[in-house]
Amino acid sequence: MRTTVTIDDALYQRALEVADPGMEKADLFREAIKTFVRVQAAKRLAALGAAAPEMQAIPRRREGVLKETSGRPKFP
């Protein structure tokens, strides 16, 4: 899809400064849009907090999954 946008010159220059060297303009905008979508999805998810207070707590780790070998944790 093609579209024309007007952006702040200083903001665009800053984005170019922090982007990887040689990054294509299209890739820069693609990453910006992906980041925007990710942030908005996170905000919506956070807004759902406590929306289902009767829901059972979800266990974060299963007991006995982590095994110790030579001082370093190892997952089966």
C-alpha positions in Angstrom: 0.0 0.0 0.0 1.3 3.4 -0.8 0.4 6.5 1.2 1.7 10.1 1.6 2.4 11.4 5.0 3.6 14.7 6.5 6.1 14.3 9.4 8.1 16.6 11.5 11.6 17.0 10.0 13.4 17.0 13.3 11.6 13.8 14.4 12.5 12.1 11.1 16.1 13.1 11.5 16.2 11.7 15.0 14.7 8.5 13.8 17.4 8.2 11.1 20.1 8.9 13.7 19.0 6.0 16.0 18.2 3.6 13.1 20.7 1.0 11.9 23.1 2.4 9.4 21.8 1.8 5.8 18.3 1.2 7.0 15.8 1.8 4.1 13.1 4.4 4.6 10.4 1.9 4.1 11.9 -0.4 6.8 12.1 2.6 9.2 8.4 3.3 8.7 7.4 -0.4 8.8 9.2 -0.7 12.2 7.5 2.5 13.5 4.1 1.1 12.6 4.8 -2.3 14.1 6.0 -0.6 17.3 2.8 1.6 17.4 0.6 -1.5 17.0 2.5 -3.3 19.7 2.2 -0.4 22.1 -1.5 0.1 21.5 -2.2 -3.6 22.0 -0.3 -3.5 25.3 -2.3 -0.4 26.4 -5.6 -2.3 25.6 -4.4 -5.3 27.4 -3.5 -3.2 30.5 -6.9 -1.5 30.3 -8.5 -5.0 30.7 -6.7 -5.4 34.1 -9.2 -6.6 36.7 -11.8 -7.0 34.1 -12.3 -10.6 35.2 -11.7 -10.6 39.0 -13.4 -14.0 39.4 -10.9 -15.6 37.1 -8.6 -18.2 38.8 -4.9 -17.1 39.1 -2.7 -18.5 36.4 0.4 -20.3 37.8 3.6 -18.8 36.5 5.9 -21.8 37.0 5.4 -25.5 37.5 7.1 -26.9 40.5 9.8 -29.5 39.7 10.4 -28.2 36.2 13.7 -26.5 37.0 16.6 -28.9 37.6 20.0 -28.1 39.0 23.1 -29.3 37.1 26.6 -28.1 37.8 25.4 -24.9 39.4 23.4 -23.8 36.3 19.6 -24.2 35.9 18.5 -26.6 33.2 15.1 -26.9 31.8 14.0 -30.4 30.7 
